[in-house]
Amino acid sequence: YGYFQRTTMSSFSSAGNNDESSKPHIENVLFVECGFGNDSHGQSSTKAAVRACRNAIEFNSIPSINRLVPGGYDALKLDVLLAVPPKYQENLDLDAVAQVFPYGDCKFTIQDGGMIAPSGIAIERLGDTNEDMVVVCSSVTVGY
């Protein structure tokens, strides 16, 4: 599923660098979709991120990829930006989030964001350790 990176938005800046490592992961952007997801009980940033990514891509169908992208689906690339509350970033399982995408070389970038909202109740049998509802925002850039 590609590679994962945990960075801040400032890491996207590569002014003055012309080496191979400064090349963008995606050189030709096809589209960008945004979504959000939450975990109302259990405080799982992974569950919220999976839902955010699914929300971003769930209504898309791109039947012309094989005509648009040299190499077709095998050459597709995805840049996935996740805004996750800092308190819940440590337990984010990017391998689980990558399973949302049926194809493409994924690059993940994590930034501080999302939201922690009160759920109004902590239900132990649902995995709650507190009343936090974890909200994650996603931006999925698709291209090659």
C-alpha positions as CSV (number, residue, x, y, z in Angstrom):
1,Y,0.0,0.0,0.0
2,G,2.9,2.4,-0.4
3,Y,4.5,4.3,2.4
4,F,3.4,6.2,5.4
5,Q,4.7,9.4,6.8
6,R,3.8,11.4,9.8
7,T,4.5,15.0,9.2
8,T,3.2,18.5,9.5
9,M,1.9,20.5,6.5
10,S,5.2,22.4,6.4
11,S,7.0,19.3,5.3
12,F,5.3,19.6,1.8
13,S,7.6,22.6,1.1
14,S,10.6,21.6,-1.0
15,A,11.7,25.0,-2.4
16,G,15.2,24.9,-3.7
17,N,15.5,21.1,-4.0
18,N,15.7,19.5,-7.4
19,D,16.7,16.0,-6.5
20,E,14.5,12.9,-6.9
21,S,13.3,13.0,-3.3
22,S,11.7,16.5,-3.8
23,K,9.5,15.2,-6.6
24,P,5.8,15.1,-5.6
25,H,4.3,11.7,-5.0
26,I,1.6,12.6,-7.6
27,E,2.6,14.7,-10.6
28,N,-0.8,14.5,-12.4
29,V,-3.8,15.1,-10.2
30,L,-7.1,13.6,-11.4
31,F,-9.3,14.6,-8.4
32,V,-9.4,15.4,-4.8
33,E,-12.1,14.3,-2.4
34,C,-12.7,15.1,1.2
35,G,-14.5,13.3,4.0
36,F,-14.9,13.0,7.7
37,G,-15.6,10.2,10.1
38,N,-16.0,9.7,13.8
39,D,-15.9,7.1,16.5
40,S,-18.7,7.9,19.0
41,H,-17.7,5.2,21.4
42,G,-14.3,3.6,21.9
43,Q,-12.0,6.6,21.1
44,S,-10.5,4.9,18.1
45,S,-8.8,7.3,15.7
46,T,-8.4,4.3,13.3
47,K,-12.1,3.7,13.1
48,A,-12.7,7.4,12.6
49,A,-10.0,7.6,9.9
50,V,-11.3,4.6,8.1
51,R,-14.8,6.2,8.0
52,A,-13.3,9.5,6.9
53,C,-11.5,7.9,4.0
54,R,-14.5,5.8,3.0
55,N,-16.6,8.9,3.1
56,A,-14.2,10.7,0.8
57,I,-14.2,8.0,-1.9
58,E,-17.4,6.0,-1.4
59,F,-19.5,7.6,-4.2
60,N,-16.7,7.6,-6.8
61,S,-16.3,5.3,-9.8
62,I,-13.6,5.9,-12.3
63,P,-14.1,3.4,-15.1
64,S,-11.7,5.2,-17.5
65,I,-8.5,4.9,-15.3
66,N,-7.0,2.4,-17.8
67,R,-7.3,5.0,-20.5
68,L,-6.3,8.0,-18.4
69,V,-3.4,6.7,-16.4
70,P,-0.4,5.2,-18.1
71,G,-0.2,1.8,-16.5
72,G,-3.8,1.8,-15.4
73,Y,-4.9,0.9,-11.9
74,D,-1.4,-0.4,-11.0
75,A,0.1,3.0,-11.6
76,L,-2.5,5.0,-9.6
77,K,-1.2,7.0,-6.6
78,L,-3.1,8.4,-3.6
79,D,-2.0,11.1,-1.2
80,V,-4.1,10.8,1.9
81,L,-4.0,13.7,4.4
82,L,-5.6,12.9,7.7
83,A,-6.4,15.6,10.3
84,V,-6.4,13.7,13.6
85,P,-6.6,15.1,17.2
86,P,-3.1,15.0,18.6
87,K,-4.3,13.1,21.7
88,Y,-5.4,10.2,19.4
89,Q,-2.6,10.1,16.8
90,E,-0.4,7.6,18.5
91,N,-2.8,4.7,18.2
92,L,-3.7,5.4,14.5
93,D,-3.2,2.2,12.5
94,L,-2.4,3.3,8.9
95,D,-2.3,-0.3,7.7
96,A,-6.0,-0.6,8.6
97,V,-6.8,2.7,7.0
98,A,-5.0,1.7,3.8
99,Q,-7.4,-1.2,3.4
100,V,-10.1,1.3,2.5
101,F,-8.5,1.8,-0.9
102,P,-9.0,-1.0,-3.4
103,Y,-6.0,0.1,-5.5
104,G,-3.2,2.7,-5.6
105,D,0.1,3.4,-4.0
106,C,-0.9,5.3,-0.8
107,K,1.1,8.0,0.9
108,F,-0.3,9.1,4.3
109,T,0.4,12.4,5.9
110,I,-0.9,13.1,9.4
111,Q,-1.6,16.6,10.7
112,D,-3.0,18.0,13.9
113,G,-6.7,18.6,13.4
114,G,-10.0,16.8,13.5
115,M,-12.0,17.3,16.7
116,I,-12.7,15.8,20.0
117,A,-16.4,16.3,20.8
118,P,-18.4,15.2,23.8
119,S,-20.4,12.0,23.2
120,G,-22.5,12.7,26.3
121,I,-21.9,9.3,27.8
122,A,-19.1,6.8,28.4
123,I,-20.3,3.2,27.8
124,E,-17.7,0.7,29.1
125,R,-19.1,-2.2,27.1
126,L,-18.6,-0.2,23.9
127,G,-14.9,0.3,24.7
128,D,-15.2,3.9,26.1
129,T,-12.6,5.1,28.5
130,N,-14.1,8.6,28.5
131,E,-16.9,10.6,26.8
132,D,-14.7,11.7,23.9
133,M,-16.0,11.3,20.4
134,V,-13.1,11.3,18.0
135,V,-13.5,13.0,14.6
136,V,-11.0,12.7,11.8
137,C,-11.0,14.7,8.5
138,S,-9.5,13.3,5.3
139,S,-8.4,14.7,1.9
140,V,-7.7,12.1,-0.7
141,T,-5.8,13.2,-3.8
142,V,-5.9,10.7,-6.7
143,G,-3.5,10.8,-9.6
144,Y,-0.4,9.4,-11.1
